[in-house]
Amino acid sequence: MKKRKIDLVVISDVHLGTFGCHADELLSYLNSIDPKKIILNGDIIDIWQFRKRYFPKTHLKIIKKLIDFSTKGVEVIYITGNHDESLRRFSDTRLGNFSLVDKLVLELNGKKAWFFHGDVFDASIQNAKWIAKLGGWGYDLLIRLNSVINWFLVKFGKEKYSLSKKIKNSVKKAVKYINDFEEVAADLAIDNGYGYVVCGHIHQPRMEKKMNRKGSCIYLNSGDWIENLTALEYHKNRWKLYRHSEDRLTAFYADEELKSMDYKDLLAAITIMKKP
């Protein structure tokens, strides 16, 4: 199957190493595209909730696929988030086509684009990290419960249901937090002359023009691969919000090597660097 050529792809909040991660769907998506640049906008590996006994083969395949992109000439930029904040000690590290940063500014079609994860706005993380981590574990438990409920719903021919979405949408404080997050990000971008501001963190995919008395910008959020299964694509000077539930093709493996590799082979491929 022919792969779609894309200038730039933004993915965030994959949370590899957690039960809620939809690694199969993400791998299918990555196998369907031919990008020039990939920006991983935080919380790709969930180091907060990392368990030695839970890191499935499909999760390793995501890491292997990203490494393969890099070795084949695709620029891969990993922006740190709060769940992978321990990587920030290695910020500004570059290895071939792979780089690790805390934030990024690019010029796209004559406009500056500001990329960062977004946890800098989260007071609960900045001031009470243990509470934020506790919330992360609770969220993971909720996702596991939701997967059981959805198994029964699908078995009886019903549509899947998202408990976390329902809770977020019904709690006024959560809705206000999301709105405040978007407004603050947009206002800061306008103040600093950015045409685009691209975030993750809040798991709310969005592409919207924001305005205030000083000007305007485009606010973009790549969503997540826990509930929404979304990514941002930039191609031929246009942004698109990819939604796996609407835009996906029939699931396939374009990479037969990855499909056939067992767990030990995947680990070896990730950890052993090939000599040029």
N, C-alpha and C positions, 0 to 999 in steps of 0.2 A: 504494500500500500504506500502511495506517495505521501511523504511527510510535508507538513505545512511549513513554509519558510517564514520566520519571524525575526525582526531586528532585535527585539528585546522582550524578555519574559521576566515577570516579577512574581515570586512565590513566597509566601510567609506562613508561619504558624502551622507547620506540618506536624510537629510534636512526635518525631520518631522516638520509639521506646515507650509509648503509651498505648493503652488498649483502644483509644478513640481514633487513632491515626488510620486514615484510609490509604494505605500504602499501595495497594493493588491498583486503585483508580488513578493515583498520582503517577505510578509507573506507566500505566497505559497512556496517560496524557503525555508524559515525557517522551515516550516512544513514538508519538504521533507528530512531533514537531522537529524542526531543524532551525534552532535559534543561533544568532550571532553572539548574543550576550544573555547571561542569566543572572538575575539579582535575587539572592536568597535573603529576604528581609526579616530575619529574626525568628527565633523559636523553631528552628528546623529540627535540631536534636534537643529533646527535653531532658536536659541534664538534671533539673530539679527532681524529676520523678524517675530517674534512671534506675532500672533494676537489672542485676546481672542475669536473672532468670527469665527476663522478658525482653528480648530483642529479636523478633522473628526474621526469618529469611527474607521476606518481602521488604523489610525495613533496611536490611543490608543492601538489597538490590537498588534501593533509591540512592544510597551513598555511592555504590559502584557506578551507577548510571551517571551521576554528577561528575565523578572522577573521569569517566570515559569522555564526557562532553569536553572537559578541560584538556585532556591529553590530545583530543582531536582538533584543538584550536579555538574552541568556544571559550570566551572570557566568562569566568564564574566568580561573582563577587558575593561574599558572605557577610552580611551586616548583622552584628550581634543583637540579640534581644534579651529579655529578662530571664527566660528559661534556659538560655545558653550563655548567660552573662559571664561565666567562668572563663569563656574564651576571650574576654576583653583584655586579659593580660597579654594576649598575642596580637592585639590590634596593629594594623599597618604591616602585617606580615604578607609577603608575596612569595608564591611558589609557582613558577611557570605562568600559566593562565589563571591560576587561582589566587585570590587575595581576600584577606580578612580585615574588615573595617568596622567602625562604629556608626558612621554616616557617610553619605555620598552625594556629590553634586555632579550632574551631567548636563550637557547642553543638547537639547532636542529641538530641532527645527527652529533654531534661533531663540529658544526659551530655556531658562535654567530650571532643571528638575532637581528637587531636594528629596532624597531618600533617607529614611530612618525608621526604626521599628516602632517607636511611640511610647515605650514604657517610661520615658523621661517625664511624661505628664501624669503618671500614676502615683499618687501620694501614698497609697497603701504599700507600694513596693519600695518607695524611697524612705518611708518613715517606719514601717513595720513589716519587714521582709518575711518574718515567720508567719504572719497572718496571710500574706499573699501566697506563700507556699502551701499553707493549710487549705486555702481556697482552691489551689491547683489540684491537690489530692481529692478534694470533694468533687471537683468538676470531673476528674477522671472516673470516680466512682459512679457519678450520674450518667456518664457516657456508657459505662459497662451495663448499668441497669437498663438504659435506653436500648442497647443492642439486643437484650433479651426480649424486651417488649416488642421491638420491631421484628424479631424472628417469628414471634407468634402472629403478628399482624400480617406479615407476608405469607405465612403458612395458610392463613384463612382468607387470603385474597384482598387484604386491606392495604391502604397506603401507609408508608412509614411515617413515624411521628417523632418530632424533636422536643424532648422535655426541656432541654436547656434553652432553646429558642423561645418556648412558651413562657418559661420563667422570666427570661430577660425582657420579653415584650410586655409582660404583665406587671413588672416591678418598675414603678415610676423613677426611682433613683437610678436604676440601670439605664433606662432610656435617656435620662438627663445626662448621665456620665458620657454616653456615646455621643450625644449632641454636643456637649461641652468639648469633648476630645476633638471632634471634627472642626468646631469653630476656632479653638485655640490653634490647632495646626494650620488652618487656613489663614488666620490673622497673622501668625508669625511668618508664614510664607510670603504674604502680601507685603508685610513690613520690610522684608529682606529682598524684595524684588524677584521672587521665584514665580515662574509661570505655572509650575506643577509642584505639588507636595504629595509624596507617595509613602504611605504608612502601612503597618500591619497591626498586630497587638490586640485589637478589640474584636477580631473575628467577624467584622461586619463589612462585606464587600461593598464598595461604593465607587462611583465615578460621577462627580457633581461639580458644577461651577459655583464657587463661593465669592461673594462680594461684600465689601464694606466701603466706608467713605474714602478709603485710601486707594482702592483699586479692586482687582479680582485675580483669582487663580483657579486652577482645576485641582480639586481635592480627589485623591484616589486611594483606595484601600484594597489590598489584594485578598482580603478575607482569610480563609483557612482551609485545611484539608482534614478537619474534624467533623464539621457540620455542613458547611456550604460547598466545599470542594471547588474552589475558585482560584483564578490567577489573572494577572493583568498582562495584556499583550500590546506591544507598541510596534507598529509596522507601517511603513510608507507614511510616516508623520501622523498616524492616527492611533488613538488608544481604543482598546476593546477589553471589556470585562468578560473573561471566559468562565462559563458555568458548566461544570461537568454534566449536570443533570439535563441540560438543554443542548449543549454543543458537542457532546461526545459522539464518537463513531463507535462501531462495534468494537468491543475490547479486543486487543490483539497484542502480541509480542513482536515488535520489529527486531528485537535483539535476541536472536536464537541462542547466542552464547550465554547471556544472562539467564535465559529460561532453563538451560540445562545444568547450570552450576549448582553444586550442593552448598551447604552452609559453610563447610571448612574452606572450600575453594573461594567463596565470596570473601570470607575473612582474610584469606591470604592475598587476594587481589586488592583489597582495600589497604592492608597494612604494609605490603611489600612494594616499595617503589622500584619501578623499572629504570634501568640505566639507559640514558639517551644513546 
